[in-house]
Amino acid sequence: MTLIQRAAMVLAAGVILFQVATLTSVQLNGDEALYMLLVEELRRIFSGNWPQLNPVIHYSGPFDFWILGSVYALLYGWKSLEASAWMVRIVPFVLFWAGVWGFAREVRRWSAPLSGWLVALLAISPLCLVYTKIAWQHSLLLGAFSLLVAEALRARRVGGIRWLRIGALAGLCSETHPTVFVGLVSVFLPSIQPLWADARRHPRRALGAVALFFAFAYPVLRNFPPPVSEAGERAVSLLIEFRNFANIITGAQPFSWMFHRDFGPDWLPISLFALLAAVLLRQLESLVRLWRRGEATELDRFLLWLWLSHFATAMLLLAMCYRGRSLQFLGHERYFFVLVPGWTLLQADAFRRFVETTRLRGRPWAMLALLGFVTLNIGWRFVPPTLHATRGTDPSLLAARWLTRNCPAGSCVGYAENFWNYWPIRFYTRDAIQVRFFSHNWKGGPAYPIEGKELAACWFPGSEIEYRGPMRVRFDIPPQAMGAAQSCATGVQAAFLGQK
């Protein structure tokens, strides 16, 4: 085992332990809590009715919903175990590390040092650090595309294509987001020759994979294309979009999405971007030179085409964001998840070449210093705010506990202000209480009758619907390290809630 592999294993083990220990440190958001709807869909089955194909988003497929909701549904009946965000977040986290394991195994067959760099960089990739802790359907792409890039590499190495595996993975990925379609092209374009050759030798296998892909992709394709823009989400200028793209690469944007700002001095992401740009451009020059001389290995040729395909796809996605949902809005960096495994493989190879072709060769301390700089650059901005967030409790969890005690089902109906606290409250209470919403922009819930019942409400202080009328009991939740303040009250007037 090489030094870089040992360092990568230690780093990956540390990251896994840290991420597991802090899996609930970020406030549960409404999108994550939606996956508790799987319990309602299971009730449909047990009552003899057919569940909805996808109860969440009509232009994405159903499997992400059923996969992410499965753990919560399995633990739903375990009343002694309080509902927690980890019940849905553990799914993308486990899938990601399973993908890393499969990806690293394939890369190790090409180059042991390269596999070490790959594991180390995937472990500390900002997008992976942030979004493997968030139960969005997009998060599943980080692990699944790691396995797809491994399959593309294997196609160049042995020529034998595992068609059904590729078809199933690609089909499942297509259900998460439409960017998958361009992502699949960018991953498999470098292996188009062995893919085409094997398809001609085994046409039935290839057609079976295509059929499997379209079977999984059908729920998405039937509603294609999805809306590409929303009011107020247009880009200001293309230059700002390029700046935001650089912020995604360095982690400034995903960290700002999770922590509301990027911690650490400005020179940290700038220095990281300069280092990545330098080693990637040096890598591209090396690959082109080897190709022109006819000295490129099979791995070199794959990486050269992967470099070009991923650069072209990144520019295409950037143009799509510029014309649709701008990268100025935090969270939109998820549209680039399809490129993360390939990007990281290119970065790993770039660092490996930089070490092996400069004066750093044969100097282990210099190699570890280079990896240490990247790790500290990102860790400085990720670890302290994550630890700070563990000092608080999710305000929606505190609101759910209070409503459970003070608004029992049958005699009281609770109201949440909107999507962002309505679904987390339902998630944390396991629907043990009856909750309606005051205003809702998407995906409403059951309208429990309120005649003859006391009314309760939870709202965000300072919002448009902040309640100032008469009440029986009030509970103010101060701002937490992981979320904004909320207030709850019982004995709320029906007129305030828009009810007659």
DAFEN-V788405 format. One record per backbone hydrogen bond with DSSP energy under -0.5 kcal/mol. CO is the residue of the C=O (numbers start at 1). NH is the residue of the N-H. If there is no record, write none. Layout:
# DAFEN-V788405
co:CO nh:NH
co:CO nh:NH
This chain:
# DAFEN-V788405
co:2 nh:6
co:3 nh:7
co:4 nh:8
co:5 nh:9
co:6 nh:10
co:7 nh:11
co:8 nh:12
co:9 nh:13
co:10 nh:14
co:11 nh:15
co:12 nh:16
co:13 nh:17
co:14 nh:18
co:15 nh:19
co:16 nh:20
co:17 nh:21
co:18 nh:22
co:20 nh:23
co:22 nh:25
co:29 nh:33
co:30 nh:34
co:32 nh:35
co:33 nh:36
co:34 nh:37
co:35 nh:38
co:36 nh:39
co:36 nh:40
co:37 nh:41
co:38 nh:42
co:39 nh:43
co:40 nh:44
co:41 nh:45
co:42 nh:46
co:43 nh:47
co:44 nh:49
co:45 nh:48
co:57 nh:60
co:62 nh:66
co:63 nh:67
co:64 nh:68
co:65 nh:69
co:66 nh:70
co:67 nh:70
co:67 nh:71
co:68 nh:72
co:69 nh:73
co:70 nh:74
co:71 nh:75
co:72 nh:76
co:73 nh:76
co:75 nh:78
co:77 nh:79
co:78 nh:81
co:80 nh:82
co:84 nh:87
co:85 nh:88
co:85 nh:89
co:86 nh:90
co:88 nh:91
co:88 nh:92
co:89 nh:93
co:90 nh:94
co:91 nh:95
co:92 nh:96
co:93 nh:97
co:94 nh:98
co:95 nh:99
co:96 nh:100
co:97 nh:101
co:98 nh:102
co:99 nh:103
co:100 nh:104
co:101 nh:105
co:102 nh:106
co:103 nh:107
co:104 nh:108
co:105 nh:109
co:106 nh:109
co:106 nh:110
co:107 nh:110
co:107 nh:111
co:111 nh:115
co:112 nh:116
co:113 nh:117
co:114 nh:118
co:115 nh:119
co:116 nh:120
co:117 nh:121
co:118 nh:122
co:119 nh:123
co:120 nh:124
co:121 nh:125
co:122 nh:125
co:125 nh:129
co:126 nh:130
co:127 nh:131
co:128 nh:132
co:130 nh:133
co:131 nh:134
co:134 nh:136
co:136 nh:139
co:136 nh:140
co:137 nh:140
co:138 nh:141
co:139 nh:142
co:139 nh:143
co:140 nh:144
co:141 nh:145
co:142 nh:146
co:143 nh:147
co:144 nh:148
co:145 nh:149
co:146 nh:150
co:147 nh:151
co:148 nh:152
co:149 nh:153
co:150 nh:154
co:151 nh:155
co:152 nh:156
co:153 nh:157
co:154 nh:158
co:154 nh:159
co:155 nh:159
co:159 nh:161
co:161 nh:163
co:162 nh:166
co:163 nh:167
co:164 nh:168
co:165 nh:169
co:166 nh:170
co:167 nh:171
co:168 nh:172
co:169 nh:173
co:170 nh:174
co:171 nh:175
co:172 nh:175
co:173 nh:176
co:173 nh:177
co:175 nh:61
co:177 nh:180
co:178 nh:181
co:179 nh:183
co:180 nh:184
co:181 nh:185
co:182 nh:186
co:183 nh:187
co:184 nh:188
co:185 nh:189
co:188 nh:191
co:189 nh:192
co:191 nh:195
co:192 nh:196
co:193 nh:197
co:194 nh:198
co:195 nh:199
co:196 nh:200
co:197 nh:201
co:198 nh:202
co:202 nh:206
co:203 nh:207
co:204 nh:208
co:205 nh:209
co:206 nh:210
co:207 nh:211
co:208 nh:212
co:209 nh:213
co:210 nh:214
co:211 nh:215
co:212 nh:216
co:213 nh:217
co:214 nh:218
co:217 nh:220
co:217 nh:221
co:218 nh:222
co:220 nh:223
co:221 nh:224
co:230 nh:233
co:233 nh:326
co:237 nh:241
co:238 nh:242
co:239 nh:243
co:240 nh:244
co:241 nh:245
co:242 nh:246
co:243 nh:247
co:244 nh:248
co:245 nh:249
co:246 nh:250
co:247 nh:251
co:247 nh:252
co:247 nh:253
co:251 nh:255
co:252 nh:256
co:253 nh:257
co:254 nh:258
co:255 nh:259
co:255 nh:261
co:256 nh:260
co:261 nh:263
co:265 nh:268
co:265 nh:269
co:266 nh:270
co:267 nh:271
co:268 nh:272
co:269 nh:273
co:270 nh:274
co:271 nh:275
co:272 nh:276
co:273 nh:277
co:274 nh:278
co:275 nh:279
co:276 nh:280
co:277 nh:281
co:278 nh:282
co:279 nh:283
co:280 nh:284
co:281 nh:285
co:282 nh:286
co:283 nh:287
co:284 nh:288
co:285 nh:289
co:286 nh:290
co:287 nh:291
co:288 nh:292
co:289 nh:293
co:290 nh:294
co:290 nh:295
co:290 nh:296
co:291 nh:294
co:297 nh:301
co:298 nh:302
co:299 nh:303
co:300 nh:304
co:301 nh:305
co:302 nh:306
co:303 nh:307
co:304 nh:308
co:305 nh:309
co:306 nh:310
co:307 nh:311
co:308 nh:312
co:309 nh:313
co:310 nh:314
co:311 nh:315
co:312 nh:316
co:313 nh:317
co:314 nh:318
co:315 nh:319
co:316 nh:320
co:317 nh:321
co:318 nh:322
co:319 nh:323
co:320 nh:324
co:322 nh:235
co:324 nh:326
co:326 nh:329
co:328 nh:330
co:329 nh:332
co:331 nh:334
co:332 nh:335
co:333 nh:336
co:334 nh:337
co:336 nh:339
co:336 nh:340
co:337 nh:340
co:337 nh:341
co:339 nh:343
co:340 nh:344
co:341 nh:345
co:342 nh:346
co:343 nh:347
co:344 nh:348
co:345 nh:349
co:346 nh:350
co:347 nh:351
co:348 nh:352
co:349 nh:353
co:350 nh:354
co:351 nh:355
co:352 nh:356
co:353 nh:357
co:355 nh:358
co:358 nh:361
co:360 nh:363
co:362 nh:364
co:363 nh:366
co:363 nh:367
co:364 nh:368
co:365 nh:369
co:366 nh:370
co:367 nh:371
co:368 nh:372
co:369 nh:373
co:370 nh:374
co:371 nh:375
co:372 nh:376
co:373 nh:377
co:374 nh:378
co:375 nh:379
co:376 nh:380
co:378 nh:381
co:378 nh:382
co:379 nh:382
co:379 nh:383
co:379 nh:384
co:381 nh:263
co:382 nh:386
co:383 nh:387
co:384 nh:388
co:385 nh:389
co:386 nh:390
co:388 nh:391
co:389 nh:392
co:394 nh:397
co:394 nh:398
co:395 nh:399
co:396 nh:400
co:397 nh:401
co:398 nh:402
co:399 nh:403
co:400 nh:404
co:401 nh:405
co:402 nh:406
co:403 nh:407
co:408 nh:411
co:408 nh:412
co:411 nh:454
co:413 nh:456
co:414 nh:436
co:415 nh:458
co:416 nh:438
co:417 nh:439
co:418 nh:421
co:418 nh:422
co:419 nh:423
co:421 nh:425
co:422 nh:426
co:423 nh:427
co:424 nh:428
co:425 nh:429
co:426 nh:430
co:426 nh:431
co:427 nh:430
co:428 nh:83
co:429 nh:432
co:433 nh:435
co:434 nh:414
co:436 nh:416
co:446 nh:448
co:450 nh:453
co:454 nh:413
co:455 nh:491
co:455 nh:492
co:456 nh:415
co:457 nh:489
co:458 nh:417
co:459 nh:461
co:459 nh:487
co:460 nh:463
co:463 nh:466
co:473 nh:490
co:475 nh:477
co:475 nh:488
co:476 nh:478
co:477 nh:486
co:480 nh:483
co:482 nh:27
co:483 nh:480
co:486 nh:477
co:487 nh:459
co:488 nh:475
co:489 nh:457
co:490 nh:472
co:490 nh:473
co:493 nh:496
co:493 nh:497
co:494 nh:499
co:495 nh:498
